[in-house]
Amino acid sequence: MPMTRATVITHTHAPLADTVTLTYDERFLRRKLLVSDSGEEFLVDLPETVSLNRGDAFKLEDGRLIGVIPAQEDLLEVKGPDLVRLAWHIGNRHTPCQLGQARLLVQREPVMRDMLIRLGADLRDVSEAFTPEGGAYGHGRTHGHAH
């Protein structure tokens, strides 16, 4: 029996046949074998690499939709009296960052932790879904300066 394939991504509020829970890094893909939350294997085979978030769904060849759920991840909550300055330093390192009114979230990483402590940030380890801000040049992610 051939493998079920997903060749289309859609943003939808339609009923879902299933979900797949993926980390931030896992939500950046083009071709990959995935296993849904109920255990169904399916092959993602997209024409180009995409960055997925909550509300996106894989459309299987048979028409069913498998929704994307951001996974809980080990993150670093960043607070401080000058959050804008801290956000600037995080962005200057091209580090994915989830922006909030009173806090920032970044992936846990020793060098980032050390830098933020030196800048006077208040840090706390948390476990949450990570949905950082997309790239400045369109939806999704950007890497380096070659936009």
NORMO-V579038 format. One record per pair of residues at least 12 apart in sequence whose ideal C-beta (glycine too) atoms are under 8 Angstrom apart, sorted by sequence separation. I is the first residue (numbers start at 1). GAP is how many residues later the second one is. D is the distance in Angstrom with one decimal. If there is no record, write none. Layout:
BEGIN
i: {I,I}
gap: {GAP,GAP}
d: {D,D}
END
This chain:
BEGIN
i: {22,31,32,55,56,78,87,95,135,31,55,20,30,31,44,54,90,95,20,29,31,53,54,20,21,30,42,52,54,90,19,20,29,30,53,87,95,108,18,19,30,42,86,18,30,83,93,18,29,30,83,28,29,83,105,18,28,90,93,28,29,75,79,105,107,27,28,34,42,79,27,78,79,105,27,40,77,78,89,90,106,77,78,89,105,77,78,76,3,22,36,75,76,86,89,75,76,37,75,76,98,74,75,76,86,98,99,73,74,85,96,98,99,86,97,98,4,6,76,96,97,4,5,6,9,76,96,3,4,5,6,7,8,20,78,82,3,4,5,6,7,80,81,3,5,6,7,76,80,9,16,27,80,13,79,80,9,12,14,17,27,78,79,11,12,78,79,11,12,26,78,79,96,10,11,18,20,22,24,77,9,10,17,19,20,22,23,76,77,9,17,18,19,20,21,22,23,76,77,9,10,16,17,18,19,20,21,22,24,76,77,94,8,9,15,16,19,21,23,75,76,94,8,14,16,74,75,6,7,74,75,6,12,74,75,6,7,73,5,6,10,12,72,73,75,4,5,72,73,4,72,73,4,71,70,6,69,70,70,24,54,54,53,24,51,51,51,50,51,24,23,24,24,28}
gap: {12,12,12,12,12,12,12,12,12,13,13,14,14,14,14,14,14,14,15,15,15,15,15,16,16,16,16,16,16,16,17,17,17,17,17,17,17,17,18,18,18,18,18,19,19,19,19,20,20,20,20,21,21,21,21,22,22,22,22,23,23,23,23,23,23,24,24,24,24,24,25,25,25,25,26,26,26,26,26,26,26,27,27,27,27,28,28,29,30,30,30,30,30,30,30,31,31,32,32,32,32,33,33,33,33,33,33,34,34,34,34,34,34,35,35,35,36,36,36,36,36,37,37,37,37,37,37,38,38,38,38,38,38,38,38,38,39,39,39,39,39,39,39,40,40,40,40,40,40,41,41,41,41,42,42,42,43,43,43,43,43,43,43,44,44,44,44,45,45,45,45,45,45,46,46,46,46,46,46,46,47,47,47,47,47,47,47,47,47,48,48,48,48,48,48,48,48,48,48,49,49,49,49,49,49,49,49,49,49,49,49,49,50,50,50,50,50,50,50,50,50,50,51,51,51,51,51,52,52,52,52,53,53,53,53,54,54,54,55,55,55,55,55,55,55,56,56,56,56,57,57,57,58,58,59,60,60,60,61,72,75,77,78,83,83,88,89,90,90,106,107,107,108,113}
d: {7.7,7.6,5.1,7.8,4.6,7.5,6.9,7.6,7.8,6.3,7.6,5.5,7.6,5.3,6.3,6.6,6.6,7.9,7.4,6.0,6.8,6.9,6.8,4.9,5.7,5.1,7.0,4.7,5.7,6.0,6.6,6.1,7.5,8.0,6.9,5.8,6.3,6.8,4.3,4.8,6.3,6.2,6.5,6.4,4.2,7.4,7.2,5.3,6.6,7.1,7.5,6.7,7.0,6.6,7.3,6.2,7.6,7.4,7.6,5.2,7.6,8.0,6.7,6.8,6.9,6.4,7.6,7.8,6.9,5.0,4.2,6.3,7.8,6.4,6.9,7.9,5.4,4.1,6.7,7.8,8.0,7.6,7.2,7.6,7.4,5.9,6.4,7.1,7.8,7.1,5.5,4.9,5.1,6.6,6.0,6.6,7.2,7.4,6.2,5.0,6.1,7.8,6.2,7.7,6.1,5.9,7.9,7.1,5.0,7.3,7.6,4.6,5.5,5.4,5.3,6.9,7.2,5.6,7.0,3.9,6.3,7.4,6.7,7.1,6.8,6.2,7.7,6.8,4.4,4.8,5.0,5.5,7.9,7.2,5.9,7.7,7.0,7.1,7.8,7.1,6.5,7.7,7.7,4.9,5.4,7.8,7.8,7.5,6.0,5.7,6.4,6.6,4.5,7.6,6.9,5.4,6.8,7.2,7.8,7.7,7.0,5.2,4.4,5.3,8.0,7.6,7.8,5.5,5.2,7.5,6.2,7.6,7.4,7.2,7.6,7.4,5.5,6.4,7.1,6.8,5.7,5.5,3.8,6.4,7.4,7.3,7.7,5.8,4.5,7.2,5.8,4.8,4.6,6.3,4.4,7.1,4.7,7.6,7.5,6.4,5.4,5.0,6.3,7.5,7.4,6.9,7.6,5.8,6.5,6.5,4.8,7.4,7.6,7.2,7.5,6.7,5.0,4.8,5.5,7.6,7.5,6.9,4.2,6.1,4.2,6.9,5.3,3.7,7.6,8.0,7.0,6.2,6.3,5.7,5.8,5.3,6.9,6.8,7.0,7.5,7.2,7.9,5.1,7.0,5.8,5.4,5.2,6.3,7.2,6.6,6.1,4.8,6.9,6.7,3.7,7.0,7.9,6.4,5.6,6.7,7.6,6.7,5.7,7.3,7.0,7.1,3.5,6.8,4.8,4.5,7.3,7.5,6.9,6.2}
END
